[in-house]
Each structure stands twice: as structure tokens, then as C-alpha cells.
Amino acid sequence: MSEETQPRAAGTGAAGPHAPEEDAYLQARTLRRGSAGWLLLTGLGVAYVVSGDYAGWNFGLAEGGFGGLAIATVLMGVMYACMVFSLAELASVLPTAGGGYGFARRALGTWGGFLTGTAILIEYILAPAAISVFIGGYVESLGLFGLESGWPVYLACFVVFIGIHLWGVGEALRFSFVVTGIAVAALVVFSVGALGHFDAGSLDDVAVDGDAFGSGSWLPFGLLGIWAAFPFGMWFFLGVEGVPLAAEEAKDPVRTLPKAMGIAIGVLVLLALLTLLPAAGAAGSDAIKDADNPLVAALEAATGGDSTTLSRVVNYAGLAGLVASFFSLIYAGSRQLFALSRAGYLPRFLSLTSSRKAPYLGLLVPGAIGFSLAAATGDGARMLNIAVFGAAVSYVLMSLSHIVLRRREPDLHRPYRTPGGVVTSSVAFVLACAAVVATFLVDPKAAGIALALYVVAVGYFTFYSRHRLVAAAPEEEFAALAAAEAELER
């Protein structure tokens, strides 16, 4: 199909039978359905996150001490659990590749859909770029192939793993599942080994800032330290909300998505507990608060600085964890870009799919951007902080979408219903708002860069793409149907 074929613009009529040109448009933009059951989807949810157990979370010890990070992790765990159960309901109502954009589009209109989708894209384009830098650091530290961290390693990451995605979604998800399994198994082994050196007295050994309000041994930086540790508590769960993006490639998505999301968040809560407590207790919070590889640092500190077989195994597993998250985040970003492009929010050609039903430009274009950012800056921490800001903004909007749809459309058919209803999503909403503010406390420059990206995107939407939306896209049809039903009820 040539890109000149113009589908019906949004707003020209309610959802109904597609015109031939619309059918041709959508046929050129189809994903491989039925490629993933609940097990692969659960693995995808864990894969998004597992690298966060190996590195990054420990910097929260420098912001809040063990007590501050522990409280922040509990609060962020509550936020993610509430949000996941809210999104599970929305995914059962609208099982399309749009994920958060589709939910917000129905609840908050085109602006809400665009702002949510843009925030998700910021997360899923910047996070792989950051992780490629971390992979380079691991490759260099392990002495693999004699390589040093730099653009050749970043390029190899993007080329190899995007190539697997282009091969096919089923193959990609199975690869991700295996690598994730290795990383999770190593976390369990680490926990068992570290608990053998556990000393509760080592948890609160970070120096106390006596000038901080509410400071003490458990909260060395006071109550504000809890808030400042929010973004690092998020690292134990960041990305799990991306499971609904696999809806159009899932088997029986109405049933499998809620099941997979619930199991994934349960696994991640357990892994957070098996990581934070043993690591800090084995080595002391102060010893690992600035470590690039906190689990290895914890094991080596516990054994007097000596490298052991267990520490080397964990080191290699950390690389597997980074690969799993890098690989799965590329997948998530491509599907969000695919959905936004298919609906006309972004250039439509980006949603074209190959003969193997892979959104090849949705993979290649973000990959090129991610590689360029990694090679140009090498600043993985800053890029990850930008990604965290985008994620937190999307959480606010997605939680709000659940609240709005429950209030405005109480009779909407919901195959799965969120336990606790709007109370659950309201808890997620409040904590997500707090997380957005916390990103400014930790890295105001990163938050400012994310806002600047938002301004550029909003300009594009305001002056161009909002006048060229595609009514035949599934998320747009779903919203048009709601508008038509509301009109009939007047």
C-alpha cells in the first residue's frame, strides 16, 4: 500500500464499517496475533524491570539512607500494585497496542491520549539508551572480548537485539523470557549467599545529617530523604506497566493480560525484598550507596573485598538482567510508537509493518535515536532520570484515566474489575503525583530536559498532527463509539 492512501480523518463519523482505503491502511499496519500467552507476558513484565534489581536502586541509599529507601520502595510498590490492577481493568476493556495512550484517549480525549503516549515514549526511548551505556560498563568490567565501553558496544546492542525483534515477536519474547529467567535465578542465588553474611546493624550505617528535619540512624537525611528516594524505589518496578502494549500480539488478551500483570507485580515485589535487604545487610548501606554494581560490591565487601565464585556469577547475571530489560524496553517503545503513528499522532509511515508483522520503522527509528544519545553523551544516569520523569507523568495520567472512566462510564463492560475500584487508582494517582515532584528533587536538569521534549511534542501535535488523526485506528474507534453512545443518551 502506498503511503498516499488517506484513511478517514478522526471526527468524520462514528465507528463503523471501514472504507476500502481504511482496510488497506490497517492491513499494512498489523501485528502478529496470538504470539504470547500469559507466561510469556508475565516474563515480559519482569524483563522490563529486572535490570533495576542489579543496579541503580542503591543510589537511593545516598538520598534517604536505608530507612528512607525502604519506605520509598514500599510506597512505590503500593503505587505500582494499585496502578497495575487499574491498568489490568483498562487493558481488558481496550486490548490494543496503544496501551496507556488508548486508555487515556477514551477517558481524557485526544490531548490526554497524546500527552500520555508521549510520556510513555520518553520512558521507553530513553531507558534503552541508558541501559546500553550500563551494558557497556559491564562488558568492560568483565573483560569480555577485550572491549571497552563506548559506541561500538552500544551499536552492537541495538543492531543485534533490534534484529531479533525484526525476526519475529514470538522469537523475541521467548529470547527475553530465557534471559530474564537467568537473571531472576541469579538474584535468588545472590539473596541466599548474602543472607549468610547478614548483619542488621549494618543497615543504618550511613552518616546522619543532623540538620535534616526528622533525621536519625534510620532516616539519616530526615523525612525529605524518603521523598528524594522515590525515583530509586521505582527502579524495582519501573516498566511493568508496559505489559498492555503486547495486547494485539497476545493470546486471549482480555484474560491473559490481567493475569500476567498480577503475577508480574507479585514477582517484582518479592525480588525487591530479596535484593534490598540482603545487599544492605551483608555489606552495609554506606558501602554500596555509590556502587555501580551494588550486588557484587555487597558480596565482595562481606568477604573482605575478595572476588568469589558467587560474586562472579552475579556479575555475569547482572549483564543478563541489563540485556533482558534493554531488549524488552525496545519492544515496548516500538509498540507505543506503532500505535501513536497508526492513529496519526505521529507520522503515519512509522507504523508500517514488515512481512513478519514487525513494526520495522517503529524499531529502527527509536533505536537510531537511542544509539545516538548513548554515543553522544555516555550519561546513562541522566538519561534514566529523564525516563523516570516520563514514566511518572504517564502514571498520573493513566491512573486518572481509570478514575474518569469509572465515574463517567460505570456501565461499561469490564471483563476484569480492579479490586477496590477508584480507591485503588486514586492511591496510585496521589503517589504518582508525588513521584513526579520527587524527580525534580533528585535531578532537576533531567526533569527540565523531559519537559523541553514535551514542549516540542506538544507543538507538533497542536499545529499539525491533531488535525490528521486516523478515525479507523482501534483506539480512535473506541473513543468515537463512546462519543456516539453519549450523544444518543442525550
C-alpha positions in Angstrom: 0.0 0.0 0.0 1.4 3.4 -0.9 1.7 5.9 1.9 -0.5 8.3 -0.2 -3.6 6.3 0.7 -5.5 8.6 3.1 -7.7 7.0 5.7 -10.8 8.7 7.2 -9.8 11.6 9.5 -10.9 11.4 13.1 -14.1 13.3 13.8 -15.7 12.5 10.4 -18.1 9.9 11.8 -18.6 7.3 14.5 -17.0 3.9 14.3 -18.5 1.7 11.6 -17.5 -0.4 8.6 -14.2 0.6 7.2 -13.9 2.0 3.7 -11.6 0.1 1.3 -8.8 2.6 1.7 -9.1 2.3 5.5 -8.9 -1.5 5.3 -5.8 -1.2 3.1 -4.3 1.3 5.6 -4.8 -1.1 8.5 -3.6 -4.2 6.6 -0.2 -2.5 6.1 -0.1 -2.0 9.9 -0.9 -5.3 11.5 0.9 -7.2 14.2 1.3 -11.0 14.6 -1.7 -12.0 16.8 -1.7 -14.9 19.2 2.1 -14.9 19.7 2.2 -14.7 23.5 0.3 -16.5 26.3 0.2 -15.5 29.9 3.6 -17.0 30.7 5.5 -15.0 28.1 3.6 -11.9 29.0 4.5 -12.4 32.7 8.1 -12.8 31.6 7.8 -9.6 29.6 6.6 -7.7 32.7 9.5 -9.0 34.8 12.0 -8.4 32.0 11.1 -4.7 31.7 12.2 -4.3 35.3 14.9 -6.9 36.3 17.9 -4.8 35.5 16.7 -2.3 38.2 17.4 -5.0 40.8 21.0 -5.2 39.7 21.9 -1.5 39.6 20.6 1.9 40.3 18.3 1.4 43.3 21.3 1.7 45.7 21.7 5.4 44.9 18.6 5.9 46.9 20.7 5.0 50.0 22.6 8.2 49.3 19.4 10.1 49.2 17.4 8.6 52.1 19.6 6.1 53.9 18.3 2.5 54.4 15.1 3.6 56.2 14.3 6.3 53.6 14.8 4.0 50.7 12.9 1.1 52.3 9.9 3.4 53.0 10.1 4.8 49.5 10.3 1.3 48.0 7.2 0.2 50.0 5.3 3.4 48.8 6.3 2.9 45.2 5.5 -0.8 45.4 2.0 0.2 46.6 1.8 2.7 43.7 2.7 0.2 41.1 0.5 -2.5 42.5 -2.5 -0.1 42.5 -1.7 1.1 39.1 -1.1 -2.4 37.6 -4.5 -3.6 38.9 -6.1 -0.4 37.5 -4.4 -0.9 34.1 -5.4 -4.6 34.1 -9.0 -3.4 34.0 -8.4 -0.9 31.3 -6.5 -3.5 29.3 -9.4 -5.9 29.5 -11.7 -3.2 28.1 -9.4 -2.0 25.4 -6.9 -4.7 24.4 -4.9 -2.9 21.7 -1.3 -1.9 21.2 -2.0 1.6 22.3 -1.8 0.7 26.0 -1.7 3.8 28.1 -2.4 6.1 25.1 -5.5 4.2 24.3 -6.8 4.3 27.9 -6.2 8.0 28.2 -7.7 8.7 24.8 -11.0 7.2 25.8 -11.0 8.9 29.2 -9.3 12.2 28.6 -9.7 12.9 24.9 -7.1 13.4 22.2 -5.0 15.7 24.3 -4.9 13.2 27.2 -4.1 10.4 24.8 -1.3 12.3 23.2 0.3 13.5 26.5 0.1 10.0 27.9 1.6 8.4 24.9 4.4 11.0 24.7 5.3 10.4 28.3 5.5 6.7 27.7 7.6 7.2 24.6 10.1 9.3 26.6 10.4 6.5 29.1 10.8 3.7 26.5 13.2 5.5 24.2 15.5 7.0 26.9 15.6 3.9 29.1 17.2 1.6 26.5 19.7 4.3 25.6 20.7 4.5 29.3 20.8 0.7 29.7 23.1 0.3 26.6 25.6 2.5 28.5 25.3 0.3 31.5 25.8 -2.8 29.4 29.0 -1.2 28.0 30.2 -0.7 31.6 29.5 -4.4 32.4 31.2 -5.6 29.2 34.3 -3.6 30.1 34.4 -4.6 33.7 34.1 -8.3 32.9 36.8 -8.0 30.2 34.5 -9.5 27.5 36.1 -9.8 24.1 38.6 -7.2 25.1 36.1 -4.4 24.5 35.9 -1.1 26.3 32.6 0.8 27.0 31.8 3.0 24.1 29.9 3.4 20.8 30.9 0.0 19.3 29.3 -1.8 22.3 26.2 0.5 22.1 25.8 -0.1 18.4 26.2 -3.9 18.8 23.4 -3.9 21.4 21.0 -2.0 19.2 21.8 -3.9 16.0 21.7 -7.4 17.5 18.6 -7.0 19.6 16.6 -5.0 17.2 17.5 -7.7 14.6 15.9 -10.3 16.9 12.8 -8.2 17.2 12.6 -7.8 13.4 12.8 -11.6 13.1 9.5 -12.0 14.9 7.7 -11.2 18.1 7.3 -14.8 19.2 11.1 -15.4 18.9 11.8 -12.1 20.6 9.6 -12.8 23.6 11.0 -16.3 24.1 14.5 -15.0 24.0 13.6 -12.4 26.5 12.0 -15.0 28.7 15.1 -17.2 28.8 17.5 -14.3 29.6 15.1 -13.0 32.3 14.9 -16.4 33.9 18.7 -16.4 34.2 18.7 -13.0 35.8 15.9 -13.9 38.3 17.6 -17.2 39.2 20.8 -15.4 40.0 19.0 -12.9 42.2 17.7 -15.7 44.3 21.2 -17.3 44.5 22.6 -13.8 45.5 20.0 -13.4 48.2 20.8 -16.8 49.7 24.5 -16.1 49.6 24.2 -12.6 51.0 21.9 -13.6 53.9 24.8 -15.8 55.2 26.6 -12.5 55.9 23.6 -10.5 57.1 24.0 -8.1 60.0 21.0 -5.9 60.9 23.4 -3.4 62.4 24.9 -2.7 59.0 21.6 -1.4 57.6 21.7 2.0 59.2 25.4 2.9 58.9 25.0 5.9 56.6 26.2 9.1 58.3 23.4 11.2 59.8 22.8 14.7 58.7 21.9 16.3 62.0 20.4 19.4 60.3 17.8 17.5 58.4 14.3 17.5 59.9 13.4 14.2 61.4 16.9 12.7 60.9 18.2 9.7 62.8 20.1 6.5 62.2 17.3 5.0 60.1 16.5 8.3 58.3 19.9 9.9 58.1 18.6 12.7 55.7 15.3 13.1 57.5 11.8 12.9 56.2 12.7 14.7 53.0 15.1 11.8 52.2 12.1 9.5 51.9 10.7 11.6 49.1 14.0 12.1 47.4 14.4 8.2 47.4 11.1 7.8 45.5 12.7 7.6 42.0 15.1 4.9 43.2 12.3 2.9 44.9 10.7 3.0 41.4 13.6 1.2 39.9 12.4 -2.1 41.4 9.2 -1.8 39.4 9.8 0.6 36.5 8.4 -0.6 33.2 6.0 -3.3 34.4 3.1 -1.1 33.2 4.2 -1.8 29.7 2.6 -5.3 29.5 -0.7 -4.0 27.9 1.4 -2.8 24.9 1.5 -6.5 23.9 -2.3 -6.7 23.7 -2.5 -7.2 19.9 0.1 -10.0 19.9 -1.3 -11.8 22.9 -3.5 -14.9 23.1 -6.9 -14.1 24.5 -5.7 -10.7 25.8 -8.8 -10.0 27.8 -7.9 -12.8 30.1 -4.2 -13.2 29.8 -3.2 -9.5 30.3 -4.7 -9.1 33.8 -3.3 -12.5 34.9 0.2 -11.7 33.6 0.2 -8.3 35.2 -0.9 -9.5 38.6 1.7 -12.3 38.6 4.5 -10.0 37.4 4.0 -7.4 40.1 4.0 -10.1 42.7 7.3 -11.5 41.4 8.8 -8.0 41.4 7.7 -7.3 45.0 9.5 -10.5 46.0 12.6 -9.7 44.0 12.8 -6.2 45.6 12.7 -7.8 49.1 15.3 -10.3 48.1 17.6 -7.6 46.7 17.4 -4.6 49.1 17.5 -6.2 52.5 20.3 -8.8 51.9 22.5 -6.4 49.9 22.4 -3.7 52.5 22.6 -6.1 55.4 25.6 -8.0 54.1 27.8 -5.1 53.2 26.3 -2.1 55.0 24.3 0.6 53.3 27.2 3.0 53.2 29.5 0.6 51.3 27.1 0.2 48.4 25.3 3.5 48.2 27.5 4.8 45.4 28.4 1.4 43.8 27.8 0.9 40.1 27.4 -2.8 40.7 25.8 -3.0 44.2 25.2 -6.7 44.4 28.8 -7.6 43.5 30.0 -4.8 45.8 27.9 -6.2 48.7 29.3 -9.7 48.2 32.9 -8.6 48.0 32.6 -6.3 51.0 31.1 -9.1 53.0 34.1 -11.3 52.2 36.8 -8.7 52.9 37.0 -7.3 49.4 37.8 -10.6 47.7 36.1 -11.8 44.5 34.3 -15.1 44.9 32.6 -17.6 42.6 29.3 -16.2 43.7 30.2 -12.6 43.0 31.4 -13.5 39.5 28.2 -15.4 38.8 26.2 -12.4 40.0 28.3 -10.1 37.8 27.6 -12.1 34.7 23.9 -12.4 35.7 23.8 -8.6 36.1 24.7 -8.3 32.4 21.9 -10.8 31.6 19.5 -8.6 33.6 20.5 -5.5 31.7 20.1 -7.3 28.4 16.6 -8.5 29.3 15.4 -5.0 30.2 17.1 -3.4 27.2 15.5 -6.0 24.9 12.0 -5.7 26.4 12.0 -1.9 26.6 12.9 -1.7 22.9 9.8 -3.9 22.3 7.6 -1.6 24.4 8.8 1.6 22.8 8.2 0.2 19.3 4.6 -0.8 20.1 3.7 2.6 21.7 5.2 4.4 18.7 3.4 2.0 16.4 0.0 2.8 18.0 0.5 6.5 18.1 1.7 6.6 14.5 -1.1 4.3 13.3 -3.6 6.8 14.7 -1.9 9.8 13.2 -0.5 11.4 16.3 3.0 10.8 14.9 4.0 10.4 11.2 1.9 7.5 9.8 4.7 5.8 8.0 6.3 4.9 11.3 3.5 2.3 11.9 4.2 0.3 8.7 4.8 -3.4 9.4 7.0 -5.9 7.6 6.1 -9.3 6.1 6.9 -10.8 9.5 4.4 -8.3 11.1 7.1 -6.3 12.9 6.8 -2.5 13.0 10.3 -2.1 11.5 10.4 1.7 11.5 9.0 1.7 15.0 12.0 -0.4 16.0 14.7 1.3 13.8 13.9 4.9 14.4 13.8 4.8 18.2 16.9 2.6 18.0 18.8 5.1 16.0 17.8 7.9 18.4 18.8 5.8 21.4 22.1 4.8 20.0 22.9 8.5 19.0 22.1 9.7 22.6 24.2 6.9 24.2 27.1 7.5 21.9 26.9 11.3 22.1 26.6 11.6 25.9 27.5 8.3 27.6 25.5 9.6 30.5 23.3 6.7 31.4 22.2 8.0 34.8 20.9 11.3 33.3 19.0 9.5 30.5 17.5 7.1 33.0 16.3 10.0 35.2 14.6 11.6 32.2 12.9 8.2 31.5 11.8 8.1 35.1 10.2 11.6 34.8 8.3 10.5 31.7 7.2 7.3 33.4 5.9 9.2 36.5 3.9 11.6 34.3 2.3 8.7 32.4 1.3 7.1 35.7 -0.5 10.2 36.8 -2.5 10.3 33.5 -3.2 6.5 33.4 -4.4 6.4 37.0 -6.6 9.4 36.3 -8.0 7.6 33.2 -9.2 4.8 35.3 -10.9 7.1 37.8 -12.6 9.1 35.0 -13.9 6.0 33.2 -15.2 4.5 36.4 -17.1 7.7 37.1 -18.2 8.6 33.6 -19.0 5.2 32.3 -20.0 2.9 35.2 -21.9 0.5 32.9 -19.0 -0.1 30.5 -18.4 -3.8 30.1 -15.4 -4.7 32.2 -14.3 -8.3 31.9 -11.8 -7.7 34.8 -12.5 -5.2 37.6 -9.9 -3.6 39.7 -10.1 -4.6 43.4 -11.0 -1.6 45.3 -12.2 0.4 42.3 -11.4 4.1 42.2 -9.9 3.9 45.7 -7.1 1.8 44.3 -6.5 4.1 41.3 -6.7 7.2 43.5 -3.9 5.8 45.7 -1.8 5.3 42.5 -2.7 8.8 41.3 -1.6 10.5 44.5 1.6 8.6 44.8 2.4 9.2 41.1 2.0 12.9 41.6 4.4 12.8 44.5 6.8 10.8 42.3 6.8 13.5 39.6 7.8 16.1 42.1 10.4 13.8 43.5 12.2 13.7 40.2 12.8 17.4 40.5 14.4 16.8 43.9 16.8 14.3 42.6 17.7 15.6 39.1 16.1 18.9 38.2 18.1 19.1 35.0 16.8 15.7 33.8 13.2 16.8 34.6 13.8 20.0 32.7 15.0 18.2 29.6 12.0 15.9 29.7 9.7 19.0 29.9 11.5 20.5 26.9 10.9 17.3 24.9 7.2 17.6 25.9 7.1 21.2 24.7 8.4 20.2 21.3 5.9 17.3 21.1 3.0 19.5 22.1 3.9 22.0 19.4 3.9 19.3 16.8 0.5 18.0 18.0 -1.0 21.5 18.3 -0.1 22.7 14.9 -0.1 19.6 12.8 -1.0 16.1 13.9 -4.2 16.7 15.8 -5.8 17.7 12.5 -4.8 14.5 10.8 -5.8 11.7 13.2 -7.0 8.4 11.8 -10.5 7.5 12.9 -10.1 3.9 11.8 -7.3 3.2 14.3 -8.7 0.9 17.1 -8.1 3.4 19.9 -9.8 6.2 18.0 -12.7 4.0 17.0 -13.2 3.0 20.6 -13.3 6.7 21.7 -15.7 7.6 18.7 -18.1 4.8 19.8 -18.2 6.3 23.3 -18.9 9.7 21.9 -21.7 8.3 19.7 -23.3 6.5 22.6 -23.1 9.6 24.8 -24.8 11.6 22.0 -27.7 9.0 21.8 -28.2 9.2 25.5 -28.8 13.0 25.5 
